Amino acid sequence: MPFNTALTRRLGIRVPVVQGGMQWVGYAELASAVSNAGGLGIITALTQPTPEDLRKEIRKCRTLTKNPFGINLTLLPALVPPDYGAYAQVIIDEGIKIVETAGNNPGPVISQLKKANTIILHKCTTIRHAKSAVKLGVDFLSIDGFECAGHVGENDITNFILLSRARQDLGVPFIASGGFADGQGLAAALALGAEGINMGTRFMSTVEAPIHQRVKEAIVNAQETDTALVLRRWKNTTRLFANKVTQDALKVEKESTTGEFKEIGPFVSGQRGRQVFLNGDVNFGVWTAGQVIGLIHDIPTCNELLTRIEKEALEAMNRTRALYSESPASKL
């Protein structure tokens, strides 16, 4: 029997797994593969240099899958911010009905999307921010634990606590994000009250991920200790793969006497990180990865991965259920 959660019912997917937005990874090739496998694939809007390029990527994805897919739109501080409203309008114009939002001051974009009856999955790293998002009318909250890749927030709260707090305090269905790679994790998230899971790093190490094979192999060969937190000094804490550039950036962060961001800026360049995915030199620039890298041991297709996750989750739920019996325990 297929999964029957608020997430699968509302999004029209078979397996309650969302492929989170990932800069320089979330292209049509990966999104369509995840959607074809029964999950929800996500195109990352800002991988596209202009709103019109996003339109082309959406149309390309439609040629690769007939199943639902969504768009990630992340709002982050920038000296020259993108025209988020224009990206949102393309999403609306193209009839996309599922959007993952994240970042600062999402209210105007969420309002714009909700007027078009878009289903919003909003990513949060604290319950306080989640409650603010509820007031904006989001449909699902993606509760992002400290284990996650990329922006982890400034509170260092892991998913075991965050998910239970979400279950206790939020009146909106939520998904578990950060630290998930297998069916056992999915079963655990469902037990804690989530309607499904969001995976990023796990999908980087799949056949269809549009990144260099050496990066995928680096993930497979890594341990859960092979990430590092950078930019905490500037309250923009980010979890990165602990390569040489990341270590150099940390040294600057710890030893800088001025505390000026321009000292560390060249080390954390997003463009250098993008080149890692193209040239396969895992030490060329910084790139995000979650602690879940310690759980990833192969490079399957998205279909193989989601089929496995579904099977593992069912086995885990059945095993847990078998631990309880209605009949009194035998006396010794």
C-alpha positions as CSV (number, residue, x, y, z in Angstrom):
1,M,0.0,0.0,0.0
2,P,1.4,3.4,-0.9
3,F,2.2,6.0,1.8
4,N,-0.8,8.1,2.8
5,T,0.4,11.3,4.5
6,A,-0.7,14.9,4.2
7,L,2.4,15.5,2.0
8,T,1.6,12.7,-0.5
9,R,-2.1,13.6,-0.7
10,R,-1.6,17.3,-1.2
11,L,1.4,17.1,-3.6
12,G,0.2,14.1,-5.6
13,I,3.4,12.1,-5.0
14,R,3.8,8.4,-4.1
15,V,6.8,8.5,-1.6
16,P,6.8,11.3,1.0
17,V,10.3,12.5,0.0
18,V,11.1,16.0,-1.2
19,Q,14.4,16.8,-3.0
20,G,15.4,20.1,-1.4
21,G,16.6,23.1,-3.4
22,M,20.4,23.0,-3.9
23,Q,22.3,25.8,-5.6
24,W,24.1,24.6,-8.8
25,V,22.5,21.1,-8.3
26,G,18.8,21.6,-8.6
27,Y,18.4,21.5,-12.4
28,A,15.7,19.8,-14.5
29,E,17.7,16.6,-14.9
30,L,17.7,15.9,-11.2
31,A,14.2,17.3,-10.4
32,S,12.6,15.2,-13.1
33,A,14.4,12.0,-12.0
34,V,13.2,12.4,-8.5
35,S,9.6,13.1,-9.6
36,N,9.6,10.1,-12.0
37,A,10.8,8.0,-9.0
38,G,7.7,9.0,-7.0
39,G,9.1,11.8,-4.9
40,L,8.9,15.6,-5.4
41,G,11.7,17.0,-7.5
42,I,12.7,20.6,-7.1
43,I,14.3,23.1,-9.5
44,T,16.4,25.7,-7.7
45,A,15.3,29.0,-9.2
46,L,18.5,30.9,-8.5
47,T,20.6,28.4,-10.4
48,Q,19.1,30.2,-13.4
49,P,20.7,33.7,-14.1
50,T,17.4,35.3,-15.0
51,P,13.7,34.7,-14.6
52,E,13.4,33.9,-18.3
53,D,16.1,31.2,-17.9
54,L,14.0,29.7,-15.1
55,R,11.0,29.6,-17.5
56,K,13.1,27.6,-20.0
57,E,14.3,25.2,-17.2
58,I,10.7,24.6,-16.1
59,R,9.6,23.9,-19.7
60,K,12.6,21.5,-20.1
61,C,11.6,19.7,-16.9
62,R,8.1,19.2,-18.3
63,T,9.6,17.4,-21.3
64,L,11.3,15.0,-18.8
65,T,8.5,14.2,-16.4
66,K,4.7,14.2,-16.3
67,N,4.7,14.1,-12.5
68,P,4.5,17.0,-10.1
69,F,7.6,19.0,-9.5
70,G,8.3,22.2,-7.6
71,I,10.6,25.3,-7.5
72,N,12.9,26.4,-4.7
73,L,13.1,30.2,-4.2
74,T,15.5,31.1,-1.4
75,L,15.8,34.8,-0.3
76,L,19.3,35.6,1.0
77,P,21.1,38.8,1.8
78,A,23.0,40.2,-1.2
79,L,24.6,43.5,-2.3
80,V,22.5,43.3,-5.4
81,P,19.6,41.0,-4.7
82,P,17.8,39.1,-7.5
83,D,14.4,40.2,-8.6
84,Y,12.6,37.7,-6.5
85,G,9.2,39.0,-7.6
86,A,10.0,38.4,-11.2
87,Y,11.2,34.8,-10.5
88,A,7.9,34.2,-8.6
89,Q,5.9,35.6,-11.5
90,V,7.5,33.2,-13.9
91,I,6.6,30.4,-11.5
92,I,3.0,31.5,-11.5
93,D,2.9,32.1,-15.2
94,E,4.2,28.6,-15.9
95,G,1.5,27.0,-13.7
96,I,3.9,25.6,-11.0
97,K,1.7,24.9,-8.0
98,I,4.4,23.8,-5.5
99,V,7.2,26.1,-4.2
100,E,9.8,25.6,-1.5
101,T,10.7,29.0,0.1
102,A,13.5,29.8,2.5
103,G,15.5,32.7,3.8
104,N,14.9,36.2,5.0
105,N,11.7,38.3,4.8
106,P,9.8,35.8,2.6
107,G,6.4,37.5,3.2
108,P,6.1,39.5,0.0
109,V,7.0,36.5,-2.2
110,I,4.8,34.1,-0.2
111,S,1.9,36.5,-0.5
112,Q,2.5,36.8,-4.3
113,L,2.5,33.0,-4.7
114,K,-0.4,32.4,-2.4
115,K,-2.6,34.7,-4.5
116,A,-2.1,32.1,-7.3
117,N,-3.1,29.2,-5.0
118,T,0.5,27.9,-4.8
119,I,1.3,25.3,-2.2
120,I,4.1,26.7,-0.1
121,L,6.7,24.5,1.7
122,H,8.7,26.9,3.9
123,K,12.1,25.9,5.4
124,C,12.8,27.0,9.0
125,T,15.6,26.3,11.5
126,T,13.7,27.4,14.6
127,I,10.2,27.1,16.0
128,R,10.0,30.9,16.3
129,H,10.6,31.3,12.6
130,A,8.1,28.5,11.9
131,K,5.4,30.3,13.8
132,S,6.0,33.5,11.8
133,A,5.7,31.5,8.6
134,V,2.4,30.0,9.8
135,K,1.1,33.5,10.0
136,L,2.1,34.1,6.4
137,G,-0.2,31.2,5.4
138,V,2.3,28.5,4.4
139,D,0.9,25.0,3.7
140,F,3.8,23.0,5.0
141,L,6.8,23.8,7.2
142,S,10.2,22.1,6.4
143,I,11.8,21.8,9.8
144,D,15.6,22.0,9.1
145,G,17.8,20.6,11.9
146,F,21.4,21.5,12.7
147,E,22.6,18.5,10.9
148,C,21.7,20.0,7.5
149,A,23.9,21.3,4.8
150,G,24.2,25.0,4.0
151,H,22.5,27.5,6.3
152,V,22.0,25.9,9.7
153,G,20.8,28.9,11.6
154,E,22.4,30.2,14.8
155,N,20.8,28.0,17.4
156,D,22.3,24.6,16.9
157,I,19.1,22.6,17.5
158,T,19.1,19.1,16.1
159,N,16.1,17.5,14.5
160,F,15.2,15.2,17.3
161,I,14.2,18.2,19.4
162,L,13.0,20.4,16.6
163,L,10.6,17.8,15.2
164,S,9.1,17.1,18.6
165,R,8.7,20.8,19.2
166,A,7.0,21.2,15.8
167,R,4.6,18.4,16.7
168,Q,3.8,20.0,20.0
169,D,3.4,23.6,19.0
170,L,2.7,24.0,15.3
171,G,-0.8,23.8,13.7
172,V,0.6,23.2,10.2
173,P,1.8,19.9,8.8
174,F,5.6,19.7,8.6
175,I,8.4,17.8,6.9
176,A,11.7,16.8,8.4
177,S,14.8,18.2,6.8
178,G,18.5,17.7,7.6
179,G,20.2,14.3,8.3
180,F,18.0,12.0,6.2
181,A,19.3,9.5,3.7
182,D,17.4,6.2,4.1
183,G,14.0,4.6,4.9
184,Q,14.9,4.2,8.6
185,G,15.2,8.0,8.8
186,L,11.8,8.4,7.0
187,A,10.1,6.0,9.4
188,A,11.7,7.9,12.4
189,A,10.5,11.2,11.0
190,L,6.9,9.9,10.6
191,A,7.0,8.6,14.1
192,L,8.0,12.0,15.4
193,G,5.0,13.6,13.6
194,A,6.4,14.7,10.3
195,E,4.5,14.1,7.0
196,G,7.6,13.2,5.1
197,I,11.3,14.1,4.7
198,N,13.4,16.5,2.7
199,M,16.8,15.3,1.3
200,G,19.6,17.3,-0.3
201,T,23.0,15.8,0.2
202,R,21.7,12.3,-0.4
203,F,20.4,13.3,-3.8
204,M,23.8,14.8,-4.7
205,S,25.2,11.3,-4.7
206,T,22.8,9.9,-7.4
207,V,23.4,9.0,-11.0
208,E,21.2,11.8,-12.2
209,A,22.7,14.6,-10.1
210,P,24.3,17.1,-12.5
211,I,27.7,17.3,-10.7
212,H,31.1,15.7,-11.3
213,Q,31.5,12.1,-10.5
214,R,34.5,12.8,-8.2
215,V,32.3,15.0,-6.0
216,K,29.8,12.1,-5.7
217,E,32.6,9.8,-4.8
218,A,33.9,12.2,-2.2
219,I,30.5,12.1,-0.5
220,V,30.5,8.3,-0.5
221,N,34.0,8.2,1.0
222,A,33.3,10.8,3.6
223,Q,32.4,10.4,7.3
224,E,29.9,12.3,9.3
225,T,32.8,14.3,10.8
226,D,33.9,15.6,7.5
227,T,31.9,18.9,7.6
228,A,32.7,22.2,9.2
229,L,30.7,25.3,10.3
230,V,31.9,28.6,8.7
231,L,30.8,32.2,8.9
232,R,29.5,32.0,12.5
233,R,31.3,35.2,13.3
234,W,29.0,37.0,10.8
235,K,25.9,35.2,12.0
236,N,25.5,33.4,8.7
237,T,26.6,30.0,9.9
238,T,27.0,27.6,7.0
239,R,27.8,23.8,7.0
240,L,30.4,23.0,4.3
241,F,32.4,20.0,3.2
242,A,35.6,20.2,5.2
243,N,38.0,20.5,2.4
244,K,41.2,22.6,2.2
245,V,39.5,25.8,1.3
246,T,36.9,25.4,4.1
247,Q,39.8,24.9,6.6
248,D,41.6,28.0,5.2
249,A,38.4,30.0,5.6
250,L,38.0,28.9,9.2
251,K,41.6,29.9,9.9
252,V,40.8,33.4,8.6
253,E,37.6,33.6,10.6
254,K,39.3,32.7,13.8
255,E,42.4,34.8,13.4
256,S,41.1,38.0,11.7
257,T,41.7,41.0,13.9
258,T,39.4,43.3,12.0
259,G,36.4,40.9,11.6
260,E,35.8,42.4,8.1
261,F,34.0,40.0,5.8
262,K,36.2,41.0,2.9
263,E,39.0,39.0,4.4
264,I,37.1,35.7,4.2
265,G,35.0,36.5,1.1
266,P,37.4,35.1,-1.5
267,F,37.4,31.8,0.3
268,V,33.7,31.3,0.4
269,S,32.9,32.4,-3.2
270,G,29.9,30.7,-4.6
271,Q,31.4,30.8,-8.1
272,R,34.4,28.8,-6.9
273,G,32.0,26.3,-5.4
274,R,30.1,26.0,-8.6
275,Q,33.4,25.1,-10.4
276,V,33.9,22.2,-8.0
277,F,30.7,20.6,-9.4
278,L,32.0,21.1,-12.9
279,N,35.7,20.2,-12.7
280,G,35.5,17.6,-10.0
281,D,38.4,19.2,-7.9
282,V,36.8,18.9,-4.5
283,N,39.4,21.3,-3.0
284,F,38.9,24.0,-5.6
285,G,36.2,25.9,-3.6
286,V,33.7,25.5,-0.8
287,W,30.6,23.4,-1.2
288,T,27.8,22.5,1.1
289,A,27.3,19.0,2.5
290,G,25.3,17.8,5.6
291,Q,26.5,15.4,8.3
292,V,24.4,12.8,6.5
293,I,27.4,12.2,4.3
294,G,28.4,9.6,6.9
295,L,25.3,7.6,5.9
296,I,25.8,7.6,2.2
297,H,27.7,4.6,0.7
298,D,26.7,4.4,-2.9
299,I,25.6,6.3,-6.1
300,P,22.2,4.8,-7.1
301,T,19.7,6.2,-9.6
302,C,16.9,8.2,-8.0
303,N,14.5,5.4,-8.8
304,E,16.7,2.9,-7.1
305,L,17.1,5.2,-4.1
306,L,13.4,5.9,-3.6
307,T,12.5,2.3,-4.1
308,R,15.0,1.3,-1.4
309,I,13.8,4.1,1.0
310,E,10.2,3.0,0.6
311,K,11.1,-0.6,1.3
312,E,13.3,0.3,4.3
313,A,10.7,2.5,5.8
314,L,8.0,-0.1,5.6
315,E,10.3,-2.7,7.1
316,A,11.3,-0.3,10.0
317,M,7.6,0.5,10.7
318,N,6.7,-3.2,10.7
319,R,9.6,-4.0,13.0
320,T,8.7,-1.3,15.4
321,R,5.0,-2.4,15.5
322,A,6.1,-6.0,16.2
323,L,7.8,-4.9,19.4
324,Y,4.3,-4.3,21.0
325,S,1.8,-7.0,21.8
326,E,-1.8,-6.6,23.0
327,S,-1.5,-9.8,25.0
328,P,0.0,-9.7,28.5
329,A,3.7,-10.6,28.6
330,S,4.5,-14.1,29.8
331,K,5.7,-14.3,33.4
332,L,9.2,-15.6,33.9
